[in-house]
Amino acid sequence: MYSIPDGLFPKEELAVERWTMLCSQASELCKERDIRPSDFYPNQHSRSLTERTVGIALSNYRQAIGGKGTSRHYEYVDDIITKYGFYHWIQFKTDEEKALHKWGKRLADGKRIASVFSVPFDAYYPNQRSLDPIEKEIGIALVNYRQALHDKGTHKVYPSVTSLLNETCPHWVRISLSEKKCLDQWRKRYETMKRLAEDGMIPVACFRPSRQSRDKKEREVAVALAAYLQRPIYDSVNALLSPFLEKLTKV
């Protein structure tokens, strides 16, 4: 717990008290979500009232650091934010630096999620309707950024962020709507194949769905797979199926 220094002016003392409370709440959110403070940046549009409150307060405080808005910048508040482990909240001088940091975190989360799903990263595209709140946030942010790249929506395009995405996950920004739809369908089918392989206690790469199976889902996957392999047109879907493409061509 941060102790409030003596001898502060009333407004500064109120700011210190408020930010002690806000940082404490942010720390609790990190514990609940099992993430490090250095990886957390509050979203002022979050459905969580607590996160939204912290995010709005931080947005106003960052404006104050830049000499804008109606809030005041206090060194003791900086100390509180830093001691709670949220030093990155105030280290960015520009919105572009903040955005680049957030996208770096999203990419790291995306790679982790792809690994959990046993999906090659170049075949992974974050689902904005995912039940996983982290994946859902990435998916929504990506939709907004893709719109901004086409001069739509209200979000800003930053050269450093665009460069990062193009270098690390170009399919996130270049994928067409038809390819994305196909990839979403095959990700679901891929999960079905994984489940069937696990039920049969065989490696996923060795699994070959049968059109004669008693399992309706397996028959559907087998038929769809045979049809797709006649004309495998999307790189992302091909990457998703790559662990067992050679075997599946015999389906």
DRENNUVO-333389 format. One record per residue: residue number from 1; x, y, z of N, C-alpha, C in turn. Coordinates in Angstrom, 1 decimal. Example, Ala and Ser with C-alpha at 12.3 -4.5 7.8 and 13.67 -1.06 7.14 Angstrom:
SEDREN  pos    n_c1    n_c2    n_c3   ca_c1   ca_c2   ca_c3    c_c1    c_c2    c_c3
SEDREN    1    13.2    -5.7     7.8    12.3    -4.5     7.8    13.2    -3.3     7.8
SEDREN    2    12.8    -2.2     7.1    13.7    -1.1     7.1    12.9     0.0     7.9
This chain:
SEDREN  pos    n_c1    n_c2    n_c3   ca_c1   ca_c2   ca_c3    c_c1    c_c2    c_c3
SEDREN    1     0.9    -1.2     0.0     0.0     0.0     0.0     0.9     1.2     0.0
SEDREN    2     0.5     2.2    -0.8     1.3     3.4    -0.9     0.8     4.4     0.2
SEDREN    3     1.8     4.9     0.9     1.5     5.9     2.0     1.5     7.3     1.5
SEDREN    4     0.4     8.0     1.8     0.3     9.4     1.3     1.3    10.3     2.1
SEDREN    5     2.1    11.1     1.3     3.1    12.0     2.0     2.3    13.1     2.8
SEDREN    6     3.0    13.6     3.8     2.4    14.7     4.5     2.8    16.0     3.8
SEDREN    7     2.0    17.0     4.1     2.2    18.4     3.6     1.8    18.7     2.2
SEDREN    8     0.9    17.8     1.6     0.5    18.1     0.3    -0.6    19.1     0.3
SEDREN    9    -0.7    19.8    -0.9    -1.9    20.7    -1.0    -3.1    19.9    -1.2
SEDREN   10    -4.3    20.5    -0.8    -5.5    19.7    -0.8    -5.8    19.0    -2.1
SEDREN   11    -5.7    19.7    -3.3    -6.0    19.1    -4.5    -5.0    17.9    -4.9
SEDREN   12    -3.8    18.1    -4.5    -2.8    17.1    -4.8    -3.0    15.9    -3.9
SEDREN   13    -3.4    16.2    -2.6    -3.7    15.1    -1.7    -4.9    14.3    -2.2
SEDREN   14    -6.0    15.0    -2.7    -7.1    14.3    -3.2    -6.7    13.4    -4.5
SEDREN   15    -5.8    14.0    -5.3    -5.4    13.2    -6.5    -4.6    12.0    -6.1
SEDREN   16    -3.8    12.1    -5.0    -3.0    11.0    -4.5    -3.9     9.9    -4.0
SEDREN   17    -4.9    10.3    -3.2    -5.8     9.3    -2.6    -6.6     8.6    -3.7
SEDREN   18    -7.1     9.4    -4.7    -7.8     8.8    -5.8    -7.0     7.8    -6.6
SEDREN   19    -5.8     8.2    -6.9    -4.9     7.3    -7.7    -4.5     6.1    -7.0
SEDREN   20    -4.3     6.2    -5.7    -4.0     5.0    -4.8    -5.2     4.0    -4.9
SEDREN   21    -6.4     4.5    -4.9    -7.6     3.7    -5.0    -7.7     3.0    -6.4
SEDREN   22    -7.4     3.9    -7.5    -7.5     3.4    -8.8    -6.5     2.3    -9.1
SEDREN   23    -5.3     2.6    -8.7    -4.2     1.6    -8.9    -4.4     0.3    -8.1
SEDREN   24    -5.0     0.4    -6.9    -5.4    -0.8    -6.1    -6.4    -1.6    -6.9
SEDREN   25    -7.4    -0.9    -7.4    -8.4    -1.6    -8.2    -7.9    -2.3    -9.4
SEDREN   26    -6.9    -1.6   -10.1    -6.3    -2.2   -11.3    -5.5    -3.4   -10.9
SEDREN   27    -4.8    -3.3    -9.8    -4.1    -4.5    -9.3    -5.0    -5.7    -9.1
SEDREN   28    -6.1    -5.5    -8.5    -7.1    -6.5    -8.3    -7.6    -7.1    -9.6
SEDREN   29    -7.8    -6.3   -10.6    -8.1    -6.8   -12.0    -7.0    -7.7   -12.5
SEDREN   30    -5.8    -7.3   -12.3    -4.7    -8.1   -12.8    -4.6    -9.5   -12.1
SEDREN   31    -4.9    -9.5   -10.8    -5.0   -10.8   -10.1    -6.1   -11.6   -10.6
SEDREN   32    -7.3   -11.0   -10.8    -8.4   -11.8   -11.3    -8.2   -12.4   -12.7
SEDREN   33    -7.4   -11.7   -13.5    -7.2   -12.1   -14.9    -5.9   -12.8   -15.0
SEDREN   34    -5.1   -12.9   -13.9    -3.8   -13.6   -13.9    -2.9   -13.0   -14.9
SEDREN   35    -2.7   -11.7   -14.9    -1.8   -11.1   -15.8    -0.9   -10.1   -15.0
SEDREN   36     0.3    -9.9   -15.6     1.2    -9.0   -14.9     0.8    -7.5   -15.0
SEDREN   37     1.0    -6.7   -14.0     0.7    -5.3   -14.1     1.3    -4.6   -15.4
SEDREN   38     2.5    -5.0   -15.7     3.2    -4.4   -16.9     2.6    -4.8   -18.2
SEDREN   39     1.7    -5.8   -18.2     1.0    -6.2   -19.4    -0.4    -5.7   -19.5
SEDREN   40    -0.8    -4.9   -18.4    -2.2    -4.4   -18.4    -2.3    -2.9   -18.7
SEDREN   41    -3.2    -2.6   -19.6    -3.5    -1.2   -19.9    -5.0    -1.1   -19.9
SEDREN   42    -5.6    -0.3   -19.1    -7.1    -0.2   -18.9    -7.8     0.3   -20.2
SEDREN   43    -8.8    -0.4   -20.5    -9.6     0.0   -21.7   -10.8     0.9   -21.3
SEDREN   44   -10.8     2.1   -21.7   -11.8     3.1   -21.3   -13.2     2.8   -21.9
SEDREN   45   -13.2     1.8   -22.8   -14.5     1.3   -23.3   -14.9    -0.1   -22.9
SEDREN   46   -14.2    -0.6   -21.8   -14.4    -1.9   -21.3   -15.9    -2.0   -20.7
SEDREN   47   -16.4    -3.3   -20.8   -17.7    -3.6   -20.2   -17.5    -3.6   -18.6
SEDREN   48   -16.3    -3.8   -18.2   -16.0    -3.7   -16.7   -16.1    -2.3   -16.2
SEDREN   49   -17.0    -2.0   -15.3   -17.1    -0.6   -14.8   -15.8    -0.2   -14.2
SEDREN   50   -15.1    -1.1   -13.4   -13.9    -0.7   -12.8   -12.8    -0.4   -13.8
SEDREN   51   -12.6    -1.3   -14.8   -11.6    -1.0   -15.8   -11.9     0.3   -16.6
SEDREN   52   -13.2     0.5   -16.9   -13.6     1.7   -17.7   -13.3     2.9   -16.9
SEDREN   53   -13.5     2.9   -15.6   -13.3     4.1   -14.7   -11.8     4.4   -14.7
SEDREN   54   -11.0     3.3   -14.5    -9.5     3.5   -14.5    -9.0     4.0   -15.9
SEDREN   55    -9.6     3.5   -16.9    -9.2     3.9   -18.3    -9.5     5.3   -18.6
SEDREN   56   -10.6     5.8   -18.2   -11.0     7.2   -18.4   -10.1     8.1   -17.6
SEDREN   57    -9.9     7.7   -16.3    -9.1     8.6   -15.5    -7.6     8.6   -16.0
SEDREN   58    -7.1     7.5   -16.6    -5.8     7.5   -17.1    -5.7     8.3   -18.4
SEDREN   59    -6.7     8.3   -19.2    -6.8     9.1   -20.4    -6.7    10.6   -20.1
SEDREN   60    -7.5    11.0   -19.1    -7.4    12.4   -18.6    -6.1    12.7   -18.1
SEDREN   61    -5.5    11.8   -17.3    -4.2    12.1   -16.7    -3.1    12.2   -17.7
SEDREN   62    -3.1    11.3   -18.7    -2.1    11.4   -19.8    -2.2    12.7   -20.5
SEDREN   63    -3.4    13.2   -20.7    -3.6    14.6   -21.3    -2.9    15.6   -20.4
SEDREN   64    -3.1    15.5   -19.1    -2.5    16.4   -18.2    -1.0    16.4   -18.3
SEDREN   65    -0.4    15.2   -18.5     1.0    15.1   -18.6     1.5    15.8   -19.8
SEDREN   66     0.7    15.8   -20.9     1.0    16.6   -22.1     0.6    18.0   -22.1
SEDREN   67     0.1    18.5   -20.9    -0.3    19.9   -20.8    -1.6    20.2   -21.4
SEDREN   68    -2.5    19.2   -21.5    -3.8    19.4   -22.1    -4.9    19.0   -21.1
SEDREN   69    -6.1    19.4   -21.5    -7.3    19.0   -20.6    -7.4    19.8   -19.4
SEDREN   70    -8.2    19.3   -18.5    -8.5    20.1   -17.2    -7.9    19.4   -16.0
SEDREN   71    -7.3    18.2   -16.2    -6.7    17.5   -15.0    -5.3    18.1   -14.8
SEDREN   72    -4.7    17.8   -13.6    -3.4    18.3   -13.2    -2.4    17.1   -13.2
SEDREN   73    -1.2    17.4   -13.5    -0.1    16.4   -13.4     0.6    16.6   -12.1
SEDREN   74     0.8    15.5   -11.4     1.5    15.5   -10.1     2.5    14.4   -10.0
SEDREN   75     3.7    14.8    -9.6     4.8    13.8    -9.5     4.5    12.7    -8.5
SEDREN   76     3.7    13.0    -7.4     3.4    12.0    -6.4     2.4    10.9    -7.1
SEDREN   77     1.6    11.4    -8.0     0.7    10.5    -8.7     1.5     9.6    -9.6
SEDREN   78     2.5    10.1   -10.3     3.5     9.3   -11.1     4.1     8.2   -10.2
SEDREN   79     4.5     8.6    -9.0     5.1     7.7    -8.1     4.2     6.5    -7.7
SEDREN   80     2.9     6.8    -7.5     2.0     5.8    -7.2     1.8     4.8    -8.3
SEDREN   81     1.6     5.4    -9.5     1.4     4.5   -10.7     2.6     3.6   -10.9
SEDREN   82     3.8     4.2   -10.7     5.0     3.4   -10.9     5.2     2.3    -9.9
SEDREN   83     4.9     2.6    -8.6     5.1     1.7    -7.5     4.1     0.5    -7.6
SEDREN   84     3.0     0.7    -8.2     2.0    -0.4    -8.4     2.3    -1.2    -9.6
SEDREN   85     3.4    -0.8   -10.3     3.8    -1.7   -11.4     3.3    -1.2   -12.8
SEDREN   86     2.6    -0.1   -12.8     1.9     0.4   -14.1     2.7     1.5   -14.7
SEDREN   87     4.0     1.4   -14.6     4.9     2.5   -15.1     4.7     2.8   -16.6
SEDREN   88     4.3     1.8   -17.4     4.1     2.0   -18.8     2.9     2.9   -19.1
SEDREN   89     2.0     3.1   -18.1     0.8     3.9   -18.3     1.3     5.4   -18.6
SEDREN   90     2.4     5.8   -18.0     2.8     7.2   -18.1     4.1     7.3   -18.9
SEDREN   91     4.7     6.2   -19.3     6.0     6.3   -20.0     5.9     6.8   -21.5
SEDREN   92     4.7     6.6   -22.1     4.5     6.9   -23.4     4.2     8.4   -23.6
SEDREN   93     5.0     9.0   -24.5     4.8    10.4   -24.8     3.7    10.7   -25.8
SEDREN   94     3.4     9.7   -26.6     2.4    10.0   -27.7     1.4     8.8   -27.7
SEDREN   95     0.3     9.0   -28.3    -0.8     8.0   -28.4    -0.2     6.9   -29.3
SEDREN   96     0.6     7.2   -30.3     1.2     6.1   -31.1     2.1     5.2   -30.3
SEDREN   97     2.9     5.7   -29.4     3.7     4.8   -28.6     2.8     3.9   -27.7
SEDREN   98     1.7     4.5   -27.2     0.8     3.7   -26.4     0.1     2.6   -27.3
SEDREN   99    -0.3     3.0   -28.5    -0.9     2.0   -29.4     0.0     0.9   -29.8
SEDREN  100     1.3     1.2   -30.0     2.3     0.2   -30.4     2.5    -0.8   -29.3
SEDREN  101     2.5    -0.3   -28.0     2.7    -1.1   -26.9     1.5    -2.1   -26.8
SEDREN  102     0.3    -1.6   -26.9    -0.9    -2.4   -26.8    -0.9    -3.5   -27.9
SEDREN  103    -0.5    -3.1   -29.1    -0.5    -4.1   -30.2     0.6    -5.2   -30.0
SEDREN  104     1.7    -4.8   -29.4     2.7    -5.7   -29.1     2.2    -6.8   -28.1
SEDREN  105     1.4    -6.3   -27.2     0.8    -7.2   -26.2    -0.2    -8.1   -26.8
SEDREN  106    -1.0    -7.5   -27.7    -2.0    -8.3   -28.4    -1.4    -9.4   -29.3
SEDREN  107    -0.3    -9.1   -29.9     0.4   -10.1   -30.7     0.9   -11.3   -29.9
SEDREN  108     1.5   -10.9   -28.7     2.0   -11.9   -27.8     0.9   -12.8   -27.3
SEDREN  109    -0.3   -12.2   -27.0    -1.5   -13.0   -26.6    -2.0   -13.9   -27.7
SEDREN  110    -2.0   -13.3   -28.9    -2.4   -14.1   -30.1    -1.6   -15.3   -30.3
SEDREN  111    -0.3   -15.2   -30.2     0.6   -16.3   -30.4     0.4   -17.4   -29.3
SEDREN  112     0.1   -16.9   -28.1    -0.2   -17.8   -27.0    -1.5   -18.6   -27.3
SEDREN  113    -2.5   -17.9   -27.7    -3.8   -18.5   -27.9    -3.7   -19.5   -29.1
SEDREN  114    -2.9   -19.1   -30.1    -2.7   -20.0   -31.3    -2.0   -21.3   -30.8
SEDREN  115    -1.1   -21.2   -29.9    -0.4   -22.3   -29.4    -1.3   -23.2   -28.6
SEDREN  116    -2.2   -22.6   -27.8    -3.2   -23.4   -27.0    -4.1   -24.2   -28.0
SEDREN  117    -4.4   -23.6   -29.1    -5.3   -24.3   -30.0    -4.5   -25.2   -31.0
SEDREN  118    -3.2   -25.2   -30.8    -2.3   -26.0   -31.7    -2.5   -25.6   -33.2
SEDREN  119    -2.7   -24.3   -33.3    -2.9   -23.7   -34.7    -1.6   -22.9   -35.1
SEDREN  120    -1.1   -23.1   -36.3     0.0   -22.3   -36.7    -0.4   -20.8   -36.7
SEDREN  121     0.6   -19.9   -36.2     0.2   -18.5   -36.1    -0.2   -17.9   -37.4
SEDREN  122     0.4   -18.3   -38.5     0.0   -17.7   -39.8    -1.4   -18.2   -40.2
SEDREN  123    -2.0   -19.1   -39.5    -3.3   -19.6   -39.8    -4.3   -19.2   -38.7
SEDREN  124    -3.8   -18.4   -37.7    -4.7   -18.0   -36.6    -5.2   -16.6   -36.9
SEDREN  125    -6.5   -16.4   -36.7    -7.1   -15.1   -36.8    -8.0   -14.9   -35.6
SEDREN  126    -7.8   -13.9   -34.8    -8.6   -13.7   -33.5   -10.1   -13.6   -33.8
SEDREN  127   -10.9   -14.3   -33.0   -12.3   -14.3   -33.2   -12.9   -13.2   -32.3
SEDREN  128   -13.6   -12.2   -32.9   -14.2   -11.1   -32.1   -15.4   -11.6   -31.3
SEDREN  129   -15.9   -12.8   -31.5   -17.1   -13.4   -30.8   -16.6   -14.5   -29.9
SEDREN  130   -15.3   -14.6   -29.6   -14.8   -15.7   -28.8   -15.3   -15.5   -27.4
SEDREN  131   -15.4   -16.7   -26.7   -15.8   -16.7   -25.3   -14.6   -16.3   -24.4
SEDREN  132   -13.4   -16.4   -25.0   -12.2   -15.9   -24.3   -12.1   -14.4   -24.4
SEDREN  133   -12.2   -13.7   -23.2   -12.2   -12.2   -23.3   -11.0   -11.6   -23.9
SEDREN  134    -9.8   -12.2   -23.8    -8.6   -11.7   -24.3    -8.6   -11.8   -25.9
SEDREN  135    -9.0   -13.0   -26.4    -9.1   -13.2   -27.8   -10.2   -12.2   -28.4
SEDREN  136   -11.3   -12.1   -27.7   -12.4   -11.2   -28.1   -11.9    -9.8   -28.3
SEDREN  137   -11.2    -9.3   -27.3   -10.7    -7.9   -27.3    -9.7    -7.7   -28.5
SEDREN  138    -8.9    -8.7   -28.8    -7.9    -8.6   -29.9    -8.7    -8.6   -31.2
SEDREN  139    -9.8    -9.5   -31.3   -10.6    -9.5   -32.5   -11.3    -8.2   -32.8
SEDREN  140   -11.9    -7.6   -31.8   -12.6    -6.4   -31.9   -11.6    -5.3   -32.3
SEDREN  141   -10.5    -5.2   -31.6    -9.5    -4.2   -31.9    -9.0    -4.3   -33.4
SEDREN  142    -8.8    -5.6   -33.8    -8.4    -5.8   -35.2    -9.4    -5.3   -36.2
SEDREN  143   -10.7    -5.6   -36.0   -11.7    -5.2   -36.9   -11.7    -3.6   -37.0
SEDREN  144   -11.6    -3.0   -35.8   -11.5    -1.5   -35.8   -10.3    -1.0   -36.6
SEDREN  145    -9.2    -1.6   -36.4    -8.0    -1.1   -37.1    -8.1    -1.4   -38.6
SEDREN  146    -8.6    -2.5   -39.0    -8.8    -2.8   -40.4    -9.7    -1.8   -41.1
SEDREN  147   -10.8    -1.4   -40.3   -11.7    -0.3   -40.8   -10.9     1.0   -41.0
SEDREN  148   -10.1     1.3   -40.0    -9.3     2.5   -40.0    -8.4     2.6   -41.2
SEDREN  149    -7.8     1.4   -41.6    -6.9     1.4   -42.7    -7.6     1.7   -44.0
SEDREN  150    -9.0     1.5   -44.0    -9.8     1.8   -45.2   -10.6     3.1   -45.0
SEDREN  151   -10.1     4.0   -44.1   -10.7     5.3   -43.8   -12.1     5.2   -43.3
SEDREN  152   -12.4     4.2   -42.5   -13.7     4.0   -41.9   -13.6     4.0   -40.4
SEDREN  153   -14.7     4.2   -39.7   -14.7     4.2   -38.3   -14.0     5.4   -37.7
SEDREN  154   -13.7     5.3   -36.4   -13.2     6.5   -35.6   -11.8     6.3   -35.1
SEDREN  155   -11.2     5.1   -35.3    -9.9     4.8   -34.8    -8.8     5.4   -35.8
SEDREN  156    -7.6     5.6   -35.2    -6.5     6.1   -35.9    -5.6     5.0   -36.4
SEDREN  157    -4.9     5.4   -37.6    -3.9     4.5   -38.1    -2.5     5.1   -37.8
SEDREN  158    -1.7     4.2   -37.2    -0.3     4.7   -36.9     0.7     3.9   -37.7
SEDREN  159     1.7     4.6   -38.4     2.6     3.9   -39.2     3.4     2.8   -38.5
SEDREN  160     3.8     3.0   -37.2     4.5     2.0   -36.5     3.7     0.7   -36.2
SEDREN  161     2.4     0.9   -35.9     1.5    -0.2   -35.7     1.3    -1.0   -37.0
SEDREN  162     1.0    -0.3   -38.1     0.8    -0.9   -39.4     2.0    -1.7   -39.8
SEDREN  163     3.2    -1.1   -39.6     4.4    -1.8   -39.9     4.6    -3.1   -39.0
SEDREN  164     4.3    -3.0   -37.7     4.4    -4.2   -36.9     3.5    -5.3   -37.3
SEDREN  165     2.2    -5.0   -37.7     1.3    -6.0   -38.1     1.7    -6.6   -39.5
SEDREN  166     2.2    -5.7   -40.4     2.6    -6.2   -41.7     3.8    -7.2   -41.6
SEDREN  167     4.7    -6.9   -40.6     5.9    -7.7   -40.5     5.6    -9.0   -39.7
SEDREN  168     4.7    -8.9   -38.7     4.5   -10.0   -37.8     3.3   -10.9   -38.2
SEDREN  169     2.2   -10.3   -38.6     1.0   -11.1   -39.0     0.3   -10.4   -40.1
SEDREN  170     0.9   -10.4   -41.3     0.3    -9.7   -42.4    -1.1   -10.2   -42.8
SEDREN  171    -1.4   -11.5   -42.5    -2.8   -12.0   -42.8    -3.8   -11.3   -41.9
SEDREN  172    -3.5   -10.7   -40.8    -4.4   -10.0   -40.0    -5.0    -8.8   -40.7
SEDREN  173    -4.1    -8.1   -41.5    -4.5    -6.9   -42.1    -4.8    -7.0   -43.6
SEDREN  174    -4.4    -8.1   -44.2    -4.6    -8.3   -45.6    -5.7    -9.3   -46.0
SEDREN  175    -6.1   -10.1   -45.0    -7.0   -11.2   -45.3    -8.4   -10.6   -45.9
SEDREN  176    -8.9   -11.2   -46.9   -10.2   -10.8   -47.5   -11.3   -11.3   -46.6
SEDREN  177   -12.5   -10.8   -46.8   -13.6   -11.2   -46.0   -14.0   -12.7   -46.4
SEDREN  178   -13.8   -13.0   -47.7   -14.1   -14.4   -48.1   -13.1   -15.4   -47.5
SEDREN  179   -11.8   -15.0   -47.4   -10.8   -15.9   -46.8   -11.1   -16.0   -45.3
SEDREN  180   -11.4   -14.9   -44.7   -11.6   -14.9   -43.2   -12.8   -15.8   -42.9
SEDREN  181   -13.9   -15.7   -43.7   -15.0   -16.6   -43.5   -14.7   -18.0   -43.6
SEDREN  182   -13.9   -18.4   -44.7   -13.4   -19.7   -44.9   -12.5   -20.2   -43.7
SEDREN  183   -11.6   -19.3   -43.3   -10.7   -19.7   -42.2   -11.5   -19.9   -40.9
SEDREN  184   -12.5   -19.1   -40.6   -13.4   -19.3   -39.4   -14.0   -20.6   -39.5
SEDREN  185   -14.5   -21.0   -40.6   -15.2   -22.3   -40.8   -14.2   -23.5   -40.6
SEDREN  186   -13.0   -23.3   -41.1   -12.1   -24.4   -40.9   -11.4   -24.5   -39.6
SEDREN  187   -11.4   -23.4   -38.9   -11.0   -23.4   -37.5   -11.9   -24.3   -36.7
SEDREN  188   -13.2   -24.1   -36.9   -14.2   -24.9   -36.2   -14.1   -26.4   -36.6
SEDREN  189   -13.9   -26.7   -37.9   -13.7   -28.0   -38.3   -12.4   -28.6   -37.7
SEDREN  190   -11.4   -27.8   -37.7   -10.1   -28.2   -37.1   -10.3   -28.7   -35.6
SEDREN  191   -11.1   -27.9   -34.9   -11.3   -28.2   -33.5   -12.1   -29.6   -33.4
SEDREN  192   -13.0   -29.8   -34.4   -13.7   -31.1   -34.4   -12.8   -32.2   -34.7
SEDREN  193   -11.8   -32.0   -35.6   -10.8   -33.1   -35.9   -10.0   -33.4   -34.7
SEDREN  194    -9.6   -32.3   -34.0    -8.8   -32.5   -32.8    -9.5   -33.3   -31.8
SEDREN  195   -10.8   -33.0   -31.6   -11.6   -33.7   -30.6   -11.8   -35.2   -31.0
SEDREN  196   -12.0   -35.4   -32.3   -12.2   -36.8   -32.8   -10.9   -37.6   -32.6
SEDREN  197    -9.8   -36.9   -32.9    -8.5   -37.6   -32.8    -8.2   -37.9   -31.3
SEDREN  198    -8.5   -37.0   -30.4    -8.3   -37.2   -29.0    -9.2   -38.4   -28.5
SEDREN  199   -10.4   -38.4   -29.0   -11.3   -39.5   -28.6   -10.8   -40.8   -29.1
SEDREN  200   -10.2   -40.8   -30.2    -9.6   -42.1   -30.8    -8.2   -42.3   -30.3
SEDREN  201    -7.7   -41.4   -29.4    -6.3   -41.6   -28.8    -5.3   -41.7   -29.9
SEDREN  202    -5.4   -40.8   -30.9    -4.3   -40.8   -32.0    -3.9   -39.4   -32.2
SEDREN  203    -2.7   -39.2   -32.7    -2.2   -37.8   -32.9    -3.0   -37.1   -34.0
SEDREN  204    -3.2   -35.8   -33.8    -4.1   -35.1   -34.8    -3.5   -35.2   -36.2
SEDREN  205    -2.2   -35.1   -36.3    -1.6   -35.2   -37.7    -1.8   -36.6   -38.3
SEDREN  206    -2.2   -37.6   -37.6    -2.4   -38.9   -38.1    -3.9   -39.2   -38.3
SEDREN  207    -4.7   -38.2   -37.9    -6.2   -38.4   -38.0    -6.7   -38.2   -39.5
SEDREN  208    -7.5   -39.0   -40.0    -8.1   -38.9   -41.3    -9.6   -39.1   -41.2
SEDREN  209   -10.4   -38.0   -41.3   -11.9   -38.2   -41.2   -12.4   -39.0   -42.3
SEDREN  210   -13.4   -39.8   -41.9   -14.0   -40.8   -42.9   -15.4   -40.3   -43.2
SEDREN  211   -15.8   -40.5   -44.5   -17.1   -40.2   -44.9   -18.1   -41.3   -44.6
SEDREN  212   -17.5   -42.4   -44.1   -18.4   -43.6   -43.7   -18.6   -43.6   -42.2
SEDREN  213   -18.0   -42.7   -41.5   -18.1   -42.7   -40.0   -19.5   -42.6   -39.6
SEDREN  214   -19.8   -43.2   -38.4   -21.1   -43.1   -37.7   -21.3   -41.7   -37.1
SEDREN  215   -20.2   -41.0   -36.9   -20.3   -39.6   -36.3   -20.6   -38.6   -37.4
SEDREN  216   -21.7   -37.9   -37.3   -22.2   -37.0   -38.3   -21.2   -35.9   -38.5
SEDREN  217   -20.6   -35.3   -37.4   -19.6   -34.3   -37.5   -18.4   -34.7   -38.4
SEDREN  218   -18.0   -35.9   -38.1   -16.8   -36.4   -38.8   -17.1   -36.6   -40.3
SEDREN  219   -18.3   -37.1   -40.7   -18.7   -37.2   -42.1   -18.8   -35.8   -42.7
SEDREN  220   -19.3   -34.8   -42.0   -19.4   -33.5   -42.6   -18.0   -32.9   -42.8
SEDREN  221   -17.1   -33.1   -41.9   -15.7   -32.6   -42.1   -15.0   -33.3   -43.2
SEDREN  222   -15.2   -34.6   -43.3   -14.6   -35.4   -44.4   -15.1   -34.9   -45.8
SEDREN  223   -16.4   -34.7   -45.9   -16.9   -34.2   -47.2   -16.4   -32.8   -47.5
SEDREN  224   -16.4   -31.9   -46.5   -15.9   -30.5   -46.7   -14.4   -30.5   -47.1
SEDREN  225   -13.7   -31.4   -46.4   -12.2   -31.5   -46.7   -11.9   -32.0   -48.1
SEDREN  226   -12.6   -33.0   -48.5   -12.4   -33.5   -49.8   -12.7   -32.4   -50.9
SEDREN  227   -13.7   -31.7   -50.6   -14.1   -30.6   -51.6   -13.0   -29.5   -51.6
SEDREN  228   -12.6   -29.1   -50.4   -11.6   -28.0   -50.3   -10.3   -28.4   -51.0
SEDREN  229    -9.8   -29.7   -50.7    -8.5   -30.1   -51.2    -8.5   -30.2   -52.8
SEDREN  230    -9.6   -30.2   -53.4    -9.6   -30.2   -54.8    -9.2   -28.8   -55.4
SEDREN  231    -9.3   -27.8   -54.5    -8.9   -26.4   -54.9    -8.5   -25.6   -53.6
SEDREN  232    -7.4   -25.9   -53.0    -6.9   -25.2   -51.8    -6.4   -23.8   -52.1
SEDREN  233    -7.3   -22.8   -52.1    -7.0   -21.5   -52.6    -6.5   -20.5   -51.5
SEDREN  234    -6.7   -20.8   -50.2    -6.3   -19.8   -49.3    -5.1   -20.2   -48.5
SEDREN  235    -4.0   -19.3   -48.4    -2.8   -19.6   -47.7    -3.0   -19.9   -46.2
SEDREN  236    -3.9   -19.1   -45.6    -4.1   -19.2   -44.2    -4.8   -20.6   -43.8
SEDREN  237    -5.8   -21.0   -44.7    -6.4   -22.3   -44.5    -5.4   -23.4   -44.7
SEDREN  238    -4.6   -23.3   -45.8    -3.6   -24.3   -46.1    -2.6   -24.4   -44.9
SEDREN  239    -2.3   -23.3   -44.3    -1.4   -23.3   -43.1    -2.0   -24.1   -42.0
SEDREN  240    -3.3   -23.8   -41.8    -4.0   -24.5   -40.7    -4.0   -26.0   -40.9
SEDREN  241    -4.2   -26.4   -42.1    -4.3   -27.9   -42.4    -2.9   -28.5   -42.7
SEDREN  242    -1.9   -27.7   -42.7    -0.6   -28.2   -43.1     0.0   -29.4   -42.3
SEDREN  243    -0.3   -29.5   -41.0     0.2   -30.6   -40.2    -0.2   -32.0   -40.8
SEDREN  244    -1.3   -32.1   -41.5    -1.7   -33.4   -42.0    -2.2   -33.3   -43.4
SEDREN  245    -1.8   -32.3   -44.2    -2.3   -32.2   -45.6    -1.9   -33.4   -46.4
SEDREN  246    -0.7   -33.9   -46.3    -0.3   -35.0   -47.1    -1.2   -36.2   -46.9
SEDREN  247    -1.5   -36.5   -45.7    -2.4   -37.7   -45.4    -3.8   -37.4   -45.9
SEDREN  248    -4.3   -36.1   -45.7    -5.7   -35.8   -46.0    -6.0   -35.8   -47.5
SEDREN  249    -4.9   -35.7   -48.3    -5.2   -35.7   -49.8    -5.7   -37.0   -50.3
SEDREN  250    -5.6   -38.0   -49.4    -6.0   -39.4   -49.8    -7.4   -39.6   -49.4
SEDREN  251    -8.1   -38.6   -48.7    -9.4   -38.8   -48.2   -10.4   -39.0   -49.4
